[in-house]
Amino acid sequence: HASCLVPVQHSSCCSGVDAFAVTDKTMALLRILLKPSIVGEFSLPAIRALASDLSQLAHLGQEAYSRSSGHASTSSASCSDILQGRGICSSASTRKAHRWGQKEEKDKKAQWQALVSQTPDGRINPCNSKLHPAVLEGVVAVNDADELCVQEAYTPQSRCFGCGPAHPDGLRLQSKRIENGLEAVVQIPAKYCAFPGIVNGGILGTLLDCHGNWTSAITLMDRACLPKPPLTLTAQMVVTYKEPTPPDTDLLVRSRVVSIKETAQPGMGKATVEVETSIYLRPPEGGAPKLHTSSL
């Protein structure tokens, strides 16, 4: 979900590496990382990926230099020492790039603060949810207005049949944040029944699909400190129908994130989020919800 303006070749260690070729690539990456006008065009995951490439290239440069100068590969010289010896960069710039990669990976609060400063109106929590990561980190506060569902907050013009606020005759799913997932309450009109008093299974599958997909998008947004959810698509869904579901009845749709799988370098390639989503018959006050349908 991150776009990199400069494609980066991922290198692997081999015996024929040329020391000057490696250090030239390393210097190019350093210029990208340390020049503010260019950095502003990168997303944080892309910057982390570049920092990872920088570390790998510096390691290759150290090995290549050791071989070319007759030193053993176990030389105690650090990567920064090797680069400074070749006149490639200063000690300060090397340490700056290294600290930057580490800090951006660990300090989520600083990332949310930076996002607020870069957003024209500072609104990075359009849902007004107290469970937004920036709220939990103390970066922004909720106001007195009601909490919005994620669909109205991020895609008010969507015409998706299952969750689009602008669809004239859709299901109008309204998902809100809960810990490690989303939750919604919805009623399905009787016109979507397959048999009298029994909602069509495909309609239930639509709710599961939309709710699970939104859960994945919000999870990736939070994880990468993004202002808006990235585009996510359902790759696979297994549905289990437990009980016939009645129409015109409050249904509780609830999801939880099971796992997140990313490529070796975050921000490059595709991430996979596994979500468990369930539909319950909403219980009376104080009662326990009864499971009707679930998906994974």
GUSE-372720 format. One record per residue (C-alpha): residue number from 0; residue in one letter; x, y, z. Coordinates in Angstrom, 2 decimals. Layout:
<atoms>
 volum marlum       X       Y       Z
   NUM      A       X       Y       Z
...
</atoms>
This chain:
<atoms>
 volum marlum       X       Y       Z
     0      H    0.00    0.00    0.00
     1      A    3.05    2.25   -0.06
     2      S    4.31    3.64   -3.37
     3      C    8.05    4.16   -3.75
     4      L    9.12    6.77   -6.33
     5      V   12.57    5.18   -6.69
     6      P   12.54    1.39   -7.22
     7      V   14.99   -0.41   -4.96
     8      Q   16.72   -3.61   -5.98
     9      H   16.98   -6.06   -3.11
    10      S   20.50   -7.37   -3.06
    11      S   21.86  -10.62   -1.73
    12      C   25.38  -11.40   -0.65
    13      C   27.63  -13.00   -3.27
    14      S   31.37  -13.41   -3.69
    15      G   31.64  -11.18   -6.79
    16      V   30.28   -7.96   -5.26
    17      D   32.15   -4.85   -6.35
    18      A   32.88   -2.58   -3.40
    19      F   32.49    0.71   -5.28
    20      A   29.22   -0.39   -6.96
    21      V   27.75   -1.25   -3.59
    22      T   28.85    1.99   -1.95
    23      D   27.47    4.02   -4.87
    24      K   24.05    2.45   -4.26
    25      T   24.44    3.06   -0.55
    26      M   25.16    6.72   -1.12
    27      A   22.12    7.02   -3.38
    28      L   19.94    5.62   -0.62
    29      L   21.49    7.96    1.92
    30      R   20.67   10.96   -0.28
    31      I   17.06    9.77   -0.57
    32      L   16.74    9.24    3.16
    33      L   18.35   12.49    4.25
    34      K   17.00   14.99    1.72
    35      P   13.75   16.47    3.18
    36      S   12.24   17.45   -0.18
    37      I   12.39   13.84   -1.33
    38      V   11.49   12.23    1.99
    39      G    8.17   14.09    2.03
    40      E    7.03   12.03   -0.97
    41      F    7.52    8.71    0.80
    42      S    5.21    6.88    3.17
    43      L    6.67    5.68    6.47
    44      P    6.62    1.97    5.44
    45      A    8.52    2.87    2.26
    46      I   11.12    4.79    4.27
    47      R   11.55    1.83    6.61
    48      A   12.05   -0.42    3.58
    49      L   14.72    1.94    2.23
    50      A   16.45    1.97    5.59
    51      S   16.46   -1.83    5.52
    52      D   18.02   -1.81    2.03
    53      L   20.62    0.68    3.25
    54      S   21.61   -1.61    6.09
    55      Q   21.86   -4.58    3.73
    56      L   23.93   -2.69    1.18
    57      A   26.25   -1.35    3.87
    58      H   26.80   -4.92    5.05
    59      L   27.66   -6.01    1.50
    60      G   29.98   -3.04    1.15
    61      Q   31.82   -4.03    4.31
    62      E   32.32   -7.58    3.07
    63      A   33.43   -6.44   -0.38
    64      Y   35.87   -3.91    1.07
    65      S   37.30   -6.53    3.42
    66      R   37.94   -8.89    0.52
    67      S   39.45   -6.22   -1.75
    68      S   41.79   -4.92    0.96
    69      G   42.88   -8.34    2.20
    70      H   41.13   -8.04    5.57
    71      A   39.34  -10.97    7.07
    72      S   35.53  -10.92    6.76
    73      T   35.37  -10.86   10.54
    74      S   37.02   -7.45   10.70
    75      S   35.94   -5.41   13.71
    76      A   35.43   -2.24   11.60
    77      S   31.81   -1.11   11.60
    78      C   29.79   -0.37    8.45
    79      S   30.04    3.37    9.17
    80      D   33.83    3.08    9.54
    81      I   34.09    1.38    6.14
    82      L   31.96    4.03    4.43
    83      Q   33.88    6.88    6.06
    84      G   37.19    5.29    5.02
    85      R   36.03    5.36    1.39
    86      G   35.00    9.01    1.73
    87      I   31.38    8.14    1.10
    88      C   29.65    9.87    3.99
    89      S   30.25   11.53    7.32
    90      S   29.89    9.82   10.68
    91      A   26.97   12.10   11.59
    92      S   24.91   11.27    8.49
    93      T   25.50    7.53    8.93
    94      R   24.31    7.61   12.53
    95      K   21.34    9.78   11.57
    96      A   20.09    7.29    8.99
    97      H   20.55    4.40   11.40
    98      R   18.74    6.13   14.29
    99      W   15.93    7.22   11.97
   100      G   15.15    3.68   10.86
   101      Q   15.04    2.46   14.46
   102      K   12.97    5.34   15.82
   103      E   10.29    5.21   13.12
   104      E    9.83    1.50   13.75
   105      K    9.36    1.88   17.50
   106      D    7.90    5.29   18.23
   107      K    4.29    5.20   17.05
   108      K    3.41    8.30   19.02
   109      A    5.93   10.37   17.11
   110      Q    4.54    9.05   13.83
   111      W    0.99   10.06   14.75
   112      Q    2.22   13.49   15.85
   113      A    3.97   13.93   12.52
   114      L    0.81   12.91   10.67
   115      V   -1.26   15.47   12.58
   116      S    1.21   18.23   11.66
   117      Q    1.08   17.21    7.99
   118      T   -2.73   17.06    7.81
   119      P   -4.25   20.43    6.82
   120      D   -7.06   20.36    9.38
   121      G   -5.33   17.98   11.80
   122      R   -8.27   15.56   11.60
   123      I   -6.80   12.09   11.59
   124      N   -9.65   10.57   13.63
   125      P  -12.74   11.38   11.54
   126      C  -14.69    8.65   13.35
   127      N  -14.21   10.52   16.64
   128      S  -13.47    7.14   18.22
   129      K  -11.78    6.88   21.59
   130      L  -10.11    3.68   20.33
   131      H   -8.18    5.34   17.49
   132      P   -4.43    4.74   18.09
   133      A   -3.67    8.47   18.07
   134      V   -6.21    8.95   20.87
   135      L   -4.78    6.06   22.85
   136      E   -1.29    7.58   22.42
   137      G   -2.56   10.92   23.70
   138      V   -1.86   12.73   20.42
   139      V   -5.45   13.83   19.70
   140      A   -8.64   13.92   21.77
   141      V  -12.25   13.03   20.98
   142      N  -14.88   15.78   21.00
   143      D  -18.48   15.94   22.17
   144      A  -19.92   14.81   18.85
   145      D  -21.22   11.28   18.33
   146      E  -18.89    8.60   17.04
   147      L  -19.20    7.93   13.31
   148      C  -18.99    4.52   11.70
   149      V  -15.89    3.93    9.58
   150      Q  -17.96    3.89    6.39
   151      E  -19.40    7.38    6.93
   152      A  -16.06    8.74    8.16
   153      Y  -13.85    7.50    5.33
   154      T  -16.10    6.68    2.33
   155      P  -19.33    8.70    2.62
   156      Q  -19.89    8.55   -1.16
   157      S  -19.49    4.77   -1.44
   158      R  -22.31    2.94   -3.23
   159      C  -21.33   -0.55   -2.07
   160      F  -24.51   -2.59   -1.58
   161      G  -23.35   -3.98    1.74
   162      C  -21.74   -0.97    3.42
   163      G  -22.01    2.09    1.19
   164      P  -23.63    5.10    2.89
   165      A  -24.66    6.47   -0.52
   166      H  -26.38    3.33   -1.82
   167      P  -30.10    4.11   -2.13
   168      D  -31.27    0.60   -1.22
   169      G  -28.28   -1.14    0.40
   170      L  -27.78   -2.85    3.74
   171      R  -26.08    0.28    5.17
   172      L  -23.66   -1.57    7.43
   173      Q  -22.26    0.82   10.07
   174      S  -19.11   -0.56   11.64
   175      K  -17.46    1.07   14.66
   176      R  -14.22    0.39   16.46
   177      I  -13.92   -2.09   19.29
   178      E  -10.72   -3.49   20.73
   179      N   -8.93   -5.53   18.03
   180      G  -11.84   -5.29   15.59
   181      L  -15.13   -3.67   14.61
   182      E  -18.76   -4.02   15.66
   183      A  -22.08   -3.10   14.03
   184      V  -25.80   -3.50   14.61
   185      V  -27.94   -4.03   11.53
   186      Q  -31.43   -5.16   10.52
   187      I  -32.09   -7.03    7.28
   188      P  -35.43   -6.25    5.61
   189      A  -37.84   -9.12    4.95
   190      K  -37.52   -8.58    1.19
   191      Y  -34.11  -10.29    1.40
   192      C  -35.55  -13.55    2.74
   193      A  -34.91  -16.80    0.88
   194      F  -37.86  -18.41    2.63
   195      P  -40.50  -16.85    4.89
   196      G  -38.75  -15.73    8.07
   197      I  -35.27  -16.83    6.89
   198      V  -32.74  -14.34    5.47
   199      N  -30.88  -15.34    2.32
   200      G  -27.43  -16.73    3.04
   201      G  -25.80  -14.56    0.37
   202      I  -27.04  -11.44    2.13
   203      L  -25.42  -12.62    5.34
   204      G  -22.24  -13.36    3.40
   205      T  -22.26   -9.79    2.10
   206      L  -22.35   -8.43    5.65
   207      L  -19.48  -10.71    6.65
   208      D  -17.46   -9.72    3.59
   209      C  -17.88   -5.96    4.05
   210      H  -17.36   -5.99    7.80
   211      G  -14.26   -8.20    7.58
   212      N  -12.81   -6.14    4.75
   213      W  -13.24   -2.91    6.72
   214      T  -11.60   -4.58    9.71
   215      S   -8.56   -5.43    7.58
   216      A   -8.33   -1.91    6.14
   217      I   -8.57   -0.19    9.53
   218      T   -5.99   -2.59   10.98
   219      L   -3.47   -1.82    8.23
   220      M   -4.16    1.91    8.52
   221      D   -3.48    1.84   12.26
   222      R   -0.40   -0.32   11.85
   223      A    1.23    2.00    9.30
   224      C    0.00    5.30   10.85
   225      L   -1.93    6.32    7.73
   226      P   -4.56    9.09    7.47
   227      K   -6.98    6.87    5.53
   228      P   -7.52    3.11    5.17
   229      P   -5.74    1.46    2.22
   230      L   -7.66   -0.45   -0.44
   231      T   -8.17   -4.05    0.67
   232      L   -9.86   -6.91   -1.18
   233      T  -11.16  -10.25    0.09
   234      A   -8.95  -13.12   -1.08
   235      Q  -10.75  -16.00    0.65
   236      M  -13.75  -16.41    2.91
   237      V  -15.11  -19.54    4.58
   238      V  -18.66  -19.16    5.95
   239      T  -20.36  -21.39    8.51
   240      Y  -24.13  -21.04    8.97
   241      K  -25.21  -22.05   12.46
   242      E  -28.87  -21.04   12.66
   243      P  -31.57  -19.57   10.37
   244      T  -31.43  -15.78   10.65
   245      P  -34.72  -13.84   10.96
   246      P  -35.38  -10.51    9.16
   247      D  -36.26   -7.17   10.76
   248      T  -34.34   -8.14   13.89
   249      D  -31.29   -6.49   15.43
   250      L  -28.20   -8.43   14.42
   251      L  -24.79   -7.90   16.03
   252      V  -21.88   -8.12   13.57
   253      R  -18.54   -8.43   15.33
   254      S  -14.99   -9.03   14.09
   255      R  -11.56   -9.66   15.54
   256      V   -8.13   -9.71   13.91
   257      V   -6.58  -13.18   14.04
   258      S   -3.23  -12.53   12.33
   259      I   -1.33  -10.12   10.09
   260      K    1.21  -11.39    7.57
   261      E    3.50   -8.95    5.79
   262      T    6.33   -9.30    3.31
   263      A    9.90   -9.29    4.59
   264      Q    9.99   -5.52    4.17
   265      P    6.89   -3.70    5.53
   266      G    5.27   -1.40    2.99
   267      M    6.55   -3.38    0.00
   268      G    4.25   -5.92   -1.60
   269      K    0.96   -7.09   -0.14
   270      A   -0.05   -7.67    3.46
   271      T   -2.59  -10.33    4.45
   272      V   -4.94   -9.81    7.39
   273      E   -6.89  -12.79    8.70
   274      V  -10.16  -11.74   10.33
   275      E  -12.83  -13.73   12.14
   276      T  -16.29  -12.18   11.72
   277      S  -19.53  -13.38   13.32
   278      I  -23.21  -12.44   13.18
   279      Y  -25.23  -12.83   16.37
   280      L  -28.87  -12.38   17.20
   281      R  -28.67   -9.30   19.37
   282      P  -29.72  -10.30   22.89
   283      P  -32.04   -8.38   25.20
   284      E  -30.40   -6.19   27.81
   285      G  -28.00   -8.30   29.87
   286      G  -28.45  -11.44   27.74
   287      A  -25.82  -13.42   25.84
   288      P  -25.68  -13.13   22.03
   289      K  -26.57  -16.24   20.04
   290      L  -24.24  -17.07   17.14
   291      H  -25.97  -17.44   13.77
   292      T  -23.23  -17.09   11.13
   293      S  -19.47  -16.79   11.15
   294      S  -16.64  -16.44    8.64
   295      L  -12.86  -16.64    8.59
</atoms>
